[in-house]
Amino acid sequence: MERSHRHQPNPFVNQERTWYPYVSPFDPCPPLCKKTYVVPPNLFLGFQPPDLPQFPPNEALKRGTLWPIFYSPYRKKSKRHKGDQ
């Protein structure tokens, strides 16, 4: 019988992970049931291999890295909470 394997996300493409923290019934604050965090791609590379492709200089300055494999885009959270300015 074959075992089904969970789909493993590609760490260089799917960098955002989801975490579901414990929510106590006695917590006085409204709970955040789902939290997200970003896993940087350099955690999965180990040693930097030679001859990696490079961004052109102007694009590298915009993206903050010379190598596309290390690029991790920032996604601004659009949800605002009460009291935030």
C-alpha positions in Angstrom: 0.0 0.0 0.0 1.4 3.4 -1.0 1.7 6.1 1.6 0.4 9.5 0.6 2.9 12.3 1.0 1.8 15.7 2.0 2.6 18.3 -0.6 5.8 20.1 0.5 5.9 23.7 -0.6 8.8 24.9 -2.7 10.8 27.1 -0.2 12.1 29.4 -2.9 8.5 30.2 -4.2 6.2 29.6 -1.2 7.9 31.6 1.5 4.9 32.5 3.6 3.9 30.0 6.3 0.8 29.9 8.5 0.7 29.2 12.2 -2.4 28.5 14.3 -1.6 29.4 17.9 -3.3 28.1 20.9 -6.4 30.2 21.9 -7.2 30.1 25.6 -10.9 30.4 26.6 -9.6 32.7 29.4 -7.7 35.1 27.2 -9.1 38.6 27.8 -8.0 39.9 24.4 -9.7 38.9 21.1 -7.6 36.0 19.7 -5.6 36.0 16.5 -6.5 32.6 15.2 -4.2 32.6 12.2 -0.7 34.1 12.1 1.7 34.2 9.1 5.4 34.5 8.9 8.0 34.5 6.1 10.8 31.9 5.8 13.8 33.4 4.0 15.0 31.3 1.1 18.7 31.4 2.3 17.7 28.9 5.1 17.2 26.2 2.4 20.3 26.7 0.3 23.2 25.8 2.5 26.4 26.8 0.7 26.0 29.3 -2.1 26.8 27.4 -5.3 29.0 29.1 -7.9 27.7 30.7 -11.1 24.3 31.6 -9.8 22.2 33.8 -12.1 22.2 37.5 -11.2 19.8 40.4 -11.5 21.0 43.4 -13.6 22.5 46.0 -11.3 19.5 48.4 -11.3 17.0 45.5 -10.6 19.3 44.1 -7.9 19.2 47.5 -6.1 15.4 47.5 -6.2 15.1 44.0 -5.0 17.8 44.2 -2.3 19.8 41.2 -3.6 22.0 40.3 -6.5 20.8 36.8 -6.8 17.2 35.9 -7.7 17.3 32.7 -5.6 17.7 34.9 -2.5 14.9 37.3 -3.3 12.0 37.4 -0.8 9.3 39.9 -1.6 7.7 41.9 1.2 3.9 41.7 1.2 2.3 44.5 3.2 -0.5 43.4 5.5 -3.6 45.3 4.4 -5.8 44.5 7.4 -5.8 47.3 10.0 -6.9 47.0 13.6 -9.0 49.5 15.6 -6.8 52.1 17.1 -4.0 51.8 14.5 -3.0 55.1 12.8 
